[in-house]
Amino acid sequence: MIVVGLMSGTSADGVDAAVVDIRGTGHRLDIKLLGHHGRSYSPRLRQRILHVAECGTVAEICHLNALLGEVFAKTVQVAITRCRVKPQQVKLIGSHGQTVHHLPESIVERGVGRIHSTLQIGNPAVIAERTGITTVSDFRSRDLAAGGEGAPLVPYTHFLVFRQKTAIRWVVNLGGIANITALPRGERFASVRAFDTGPCNMLLDALVTAETNARTTMDRGGRLAQRGHVHSGLLRWLLSHPYLHRSPPKSTGRELFGESYAQKVLAQARRRHLSLNDLLATGCHFIAHTIRDAQKWTNAVPRDVVCGGGGVRNVRLWAELQKIFDPILVRTMDDCGSSSQAFEAQAFAVLAYQTVHEVCANVPRVTGARHPVILGSVTPGLHGFGKVFGL
């Protein structure tokens, strides 16, 4: 079936829609990307998302939930049109939603027990109503209910697309948060290891935004970082963060590495009288270092490292990754016949496909869940579930 996947990440800079043709059953799928459309958020909308993620009121989150549903629906419609696919050909939408809070570490509640929670907004009822297409959403909650962290989930699709018969391979997502998937040789799905390594673009964007008084919200292409030098003292301070020394399963987000963390980094940089260029250069080296350090948790040296996400366009970050992994080859998903920009959205198309086919698509060894589960909640489209299954 043709499925549209939607992804809005931790950086909250926009939503990506991937139109995907998926065939097959079980864990043996043929996945073909038909097209991709990315919609950037306006500066005001992005600021509203970042605000509610840190300190939003119930009313603000309630409104934004509906608003993002509208934005997601329009993005789907544009993607379908640009791919020259008829709306009636699309059987399913898989929407990750916009994470506004993620609390995977258990909190003990008297009389209830340990509680794990996460919240993604972008109302699926609005998406299904505007498009008429059955929508799968809320992918993380079932894994959390089964004792997992609810993240990362994209490693499942990493395994389907990038595994090698005779070599260990790492797949790295350079998004707002960086995460790594260690793929074993061959078909050993249960042996996949993956986790969030720490902050990535989210940190770099926050530093640029603060130091330019929001005149600029990102170091486009890594040009500023390219002109800077790594400061060893700040690097040591960055690498001392407790999250980096926790063993997997683990996942993270703005709760640990959001605005308050960025302000602490800036305070450390100002104490050392660092320029913005040096601060960003040190940040890029720090990110590469945390990714390379994932080897101590995987106990595996990869033959190559395949990277996707917005960070592949940061020339300084890319240079740091190549240097720190040398002589291991570091390349992009595009070099491997996939799409760095569209892959996460494509992954949620795959997860939605597996949901309606009743296939468990979490990886318990990755998330820490007690057992495999079927992910997501289903909101029927205009013609109910019959359109999905051809009934």
Number of C-alpha atoms within 10 A of each C-alpha: 14 24 28 34 31 31 25 24 21 23 22 20 21 19 22 26 33 32 28 23 19 17 14 10 12 11 16 10 15 12 19 14 18 17 20 24 22 20 17 14 15 11 11 9 17 15 14 16 25 20 16 17 23 15 11 15 11 10 10 14 20 14 13 20 20 18 16 22 24 20 17 28 25 16 21 27 17 16 23 23 12 13 14 11 15 10 15 11 14 22 22 27 33 32 32 28 24 26 19 23 18 22 18 20 17 15 12 11 9 7 6 7 10 12 15 21 17 17 15 20 24 28 24 30 21 21 28 22 18 18 22 21 28 27 27 29 27 21 27 24 22 20 28 24 16 18 21 28 31 30 28 23 24 23 29 21 22 20 22 18 17 17 23 15 10 10 15 18 22 26 26 26 27 26 21 25 24 26 27 26 26 28 27 24 16 13 15 12 17 11 15 22 23 31 26 25 28 25 26 28 25 26 26 23 20 22 25 21 16 16 14 12 10 14 10 14 18 19 19 13 16 22 15 20 26 19 13 18 16 19 17 10 12 19 16 11 11 18 15 10 12 8 16 19 13 11 11 19 20 23 24 24 22 23 15 15 19 18 20 13 15 19 14 11 19 19 12 17 19 13 10 12 11 19 14 20 20 20 27 29 25 25 27 28 23 23 26 24 18 21 23 15 14 22 15 10 16 19 10 15 15 19 14 17 23 21 25 24 23 17 23 23 17 20 18 24 28 20 16 18 24 17 15 15 17 10 10 14 14 22 18 20 22 14 12 13 10 16 18 22 23 24 26 29 28 31 28 28 32 27 29 31 27 20 22 18 13 13 18 16 26 28 27 23 19 26 27 20 21 14 15 16 19 19 26 24 19 22 20 21 23 15 11 12 18 13 18 21 10 7 6
